[in-house]
Amino acid sequence: MRKVSLIAAAVATAVTATSAFAVDFNGYARAGAAIGGNGAGDSAFEKNKVGRLGNEDDNYYEFGFSEELQTGEQSWKLESMIASSDKGQSGWEDSEINVAQFNVQAKGVIASDPEAVIWAGKRYYQRKDIHITDFYFLNTSGTGGGIENISLGDQKLSLAFVQDGENDQSSG
């Protein structure tokens, strides 16, 4: 009788694993090293006007994970992203981790319009920007839900309800 080592079994399992367990990863990181004159240390100069790349005095990181499951004609996607930033003034800094996105999207659940996507959760929704200056000329990001890519003839329509902001209307 032959013994099968634990490592060999793990390698065999990893090699034969299906793509259903393959999580998609994306990320972005930048480290600012802007230097000011007159002993001012790190400083950025009007980065929203003259551009931010190379003119930043902080660090920023974001890591996204998503998985899409195909079930016949339908696909279900879970999307998440965490983000954090710090001043970048020392080798170890305490900073908070923010859940930037966490949502689920379903495509193909409407038989008459298989390209329509129903979604719910926290999402960067149809965000458009001029990246070098971080100017968002369209930013409907937040928590909510909606349906996108509804067919109207040869056009597409998207509808969403998105809550964003700190407008507390509670009384008391």
RODO-2510 file (C-alpha; in nm, 4 decimals, decimal comma):
residues 172
     n   res          X          Y          Z
     1     m     0,0000     0,0000     0,0000
     2     r     0,1410     0,3420    -0,0988
     3     k     0,1251     0,6497     0,1154
     4     v     0,0225     0,9746    -0,0480
     5     s     0,1926     1,2752     0,1042
     6     l    -0,0133     1,5727     0,2137
     7     i     0,1903     1,8080    -0,0041
     8     a     0,1393     1,5927    -0,3165
     9     a    -0,2343     1,5804    -0,2499
    10     a    -0,2465     1,9598    -0,2048
    11     v    -0,0531     2,0231    -0,5265
    12     a    -0,2752     1,7820    -0,7200
    13     t    -0,5862     1,9502    -0,5836
    14     a    -0,4562     2,2986    -0,6738
    15     v    -0,3620     2,1929    -1,0267
    16     t    -0,7003     2,0334    -1,0959
    17     a    -0,9106     2,3057    -0,9292
    18     t    -1,1741     2,4605    -1,1530
    19     s    -1,1865     2,8294    -1,2369
    20     a    -1,4873     2,8689    -1,0051
    21     f    -1,2350     2,9158    -0,7262
    22     a    -1,0212     3,1692    -0,9129
    23     v    -1,0869     3,5087    -0,7591
    24     d    -1,0057     3,8063    -0,9821
    25     f    -0,7743     4,0614    -0,8225
    26     n    -0,7038     4,4227    -0,9114
    27     g    -0,5171     4,6869    -0,7229
    28     y    -0,3734     5,0335    -0,7267
    29     a    -0,1115     5,1938    -0,5073
    30     r     0,0799     5,5166    -0,5123
    31     a     0,3391     5,6650    -0,2837
    32     g     0,3832     6,0408    -0,2834
    33     a     0,7190     6,1982    -0,2257
    34     a     0,6512     6,5637    -0,3008
    35     i     0,9154     6,7860    -0,1466
    36     g     0,8549     7,1449    -0,0459
    37     g     1,1077     7,4238    -0,0263
    38     n     1,2103     7,6190     0,2824
    39     g     1,2118     7,3106     0,5052
    40     a     0,8392     7,2514     0,4629
    41     g     0,8819     6,8747     0,4215
    42     d     0,6308     6,6853     0,2113
    43     s     0,3885     6,9139     0,0345
    44     a     0,1735     6,9005    -0,2732
    45     f     0,1149     7,2035    -0,4918
    46     e    -0,2415     7,2509    -0,6207
    47     k    -0,2614     6,8909    -0,7417
    48     n    -0,6250     6,9323    -0,8507
    49     k    -0,5137     7,2048    -1,0916
    50     v    -0,1635     7,1194    -1,2140
    51     g    -0,1859     6,7412    -1,1855
    52     r    -0,1308     6,4949    -0,9079
    53     l     0,1088     6,2365    -1,0515
    54     g     0,4441     6,3084    -0,8876
    55     n     0,2890     6,5965    -0,6946
    56     e     0,1438     6,4010    -0,4018
    57     d     0,2407     6,4065    -0,0359
    58     d     0,0599     6,0937     0,0849
    59     n     0,0197     5,7236     0,0115
    60     y    -0,2946     5,5505    -0,1137
    61     y    -0,3765     5,1820    -0,1647
    62     e    -0,6774     4,9901    -0,2927
    63     f    -0,7254     4,6191    -0,3492
    64     g    -1,0240     4,4705    -0,5284
    65     f    -1,1497     4,1139    -0,5387
    66     s    -1,4326     3,9756    -0,7497
    67     e    -1,5760     3,6399    -0,8453
    68     e    -1,8269     3,5649    -1,1173
    69     l    -2,0305     3,2463    -1,1177
    70     q    -2,1957     3,1367    -1,4418
    71     t    -2,5136     2,9299    -1,3994
    72     g    -2,6547     2,8534    -1,7406
    73     e    -2,7591     3,1797    -1,9047
    74     q    -2,7204     3,3773    -1,5805
    75     s    -2,4080     3,5160    -1,4172
    76     w    -2,3723     3,6316    -1,0579
    77     k    -2,0802     3,8528    -0,9611
    78     l    -1,9629     3,9481    -0,6129
    79     e    -1,7345     4,2507    -0,6178
    80     s    -1,5421     4,4016    -0,3263
    81     m    -1,2682     4,6597    -0,2706
    82     i    -1,0817     4,7798     0,0366
    83     a    -0,8833     5,1035     0,0443
    84     s    -0,6562     5,2900     0,2821
    85     s    -0,4250     5,5904     0,2911
    86     d    -0,1626     5,7402     0,5175
    87     k     0,0652     6,0435     0,5358
    88     g     0,3734     5,8423     0,4375
    89     q     0,5902     6,0092     0,6993
    90     s     0,7341     5,6949     0,8589
    91     g     0,7824     5,3251     0,7960
    92     w     0,4817     5,2220     1,0063
    93     e     0,1674     5,4315     1,0368
    94     d    -0,1724     5,3454     1,1744
    95     s    -0,4467     5,3954     0,9200
    96     e    -0,8057     5,2864     0,8815
    97     i    -0,9146     5,0377     0,6182
    98     n    -1,2255     5,1438     0,4291
    99     v    -1,4668     4,9143     0,2465
   100     a    -1,4830     5,1128    -0,0771
   101     q    -1,7044     4,8667    -0,2679
   102     f    -1,9080     4,5587    -0,1823
   103     n    -2,1879     4,4614    -0,4179
   104     v    -2,3549     4,1800    -0,6058
   105     q    -2,4514     4,1950    -0,9747
   106     a    -2,6829     3,9564    -1,1608
   107     k    -2,6883     3,9373    -1,5394
   108     g    -2,9293     3,7325    -1,7503
   109     v    -3,2041     3,7079    -1,4885
   110     i    -3,4495     3,8975    -1,7112
   111     a    -3,5273     3,6521    -1,9915
   112     s    -3,6515     3,9218    -2,2316
   113     d    -3,3339     4,1320    -2,1821
   114     p    -3,0366     3,9039    -2,1060
   115     e    -2,7814     4,1908    -2,1117
   116     a    -2,9568     4,3829    -1,8316
   117     v    -2,7743     4,3777    -1,4975
   118     i    -2,9476     4,4042    -1,1594
   119     w    -2,7190     4,5130    -0,8776
   120     a    -2,7265     4,6024    -0,5076
   121     g    -2,4663     4,7158    -0,2546
   122     k    -2,1883     4,9722    -0,2304
   123     r    -2,0395     5,0535    -0,5695
   124     y    -1,8394     5,2975    -0,7785
   125     y    -2,1338     5,3427    -1,0126
   126     q    -2,0713     5,4899    -1,3582
   127     r    -1,7858     5,7046    -1,2262
   128     k    -1,6101     5,9203    -1,4872
   129     d    -1,3025     6,1302    -1,4142
   130     i    -1,0029     6,3172    -1,5439
   131     h    -0,7566     6,0930    -1,3658
   132     i    -0,4490     6,3157    -1,3552
   133     t    -0,6351     6,5818    -1,1550
   134     d    -0,8775     6,3499    -0,9697
   135     f    -1,1689     6,5516    -1,1055
   136     y    -1,4894     6,3442    -1,1187
   137     f    -1,7291     6,5049    -1,3649
   138     l    -1,9737     6,2179    -1,3030
   139     n    -1,9714     6,0336    -0,9723
   140     t    -2,2868     5,8538    -0,8678
   141     s    -2,1029     5,6209    -0,6298
   142     g    -2,2532     5,5073    -0,3024
   143     t    -2,4801     5,2464    -0,1498
   144     g    -2,7954     5,1436    -0,3303
   145     g    -2,9220     4,9336    -0,6139
   146     g    -3,0462     4,9457    -0,9651
   147     i    -3,0693     4,7975    -1,3073
   148     e    -2,8439     4,8866    -1,5968
   149     n    -2,8324     4,8204    -1,9700
   150     i    -3,2079     4,7925    -2,0135
   151     s    -3,2773     4,7698    -2,3869
   152     l    -3,4973     5,0436    -2,5327
   153     g    -3,4817     4,9794    -2,9038
   154     d    -3,1209     5,0368    -3,0053
   155     q    -3,0514     5,2398    -2,6873
   156     k    -2,9672     5,1369    -2,3304
   157     l    -3,1146     5,2775    -2,0076
   158     s    -2,9789     5,2512    -1,6540
   159     l    -3,1745     5,3320    -1,3396
   160     a    -3,0310     5,3421    -0,9889
   161     f    -3,1110     5,4595    -0,6404
   162     v    -2,7869     5,5578    -0,4663
   163     q    -2,7500     5,7064    -0,1193
   164     d    -2,4321     5,9000    -0,0527
   165     g    -2,3573     6,1657     0,2043
   166     e    -2,3970     6,2438     0,5690
   167     n    -2,7316     6,4181     0,5712
   168     d    -2,8771     6,3116     0,9062
   169     q    -3,2463     6,4032     0,9169
   170     s    -3,3169     6,2392     1,2522
   171     s    -3,4951     6,4444     1,5116
   172     g    -3,4116     6,4432     1,8764
***
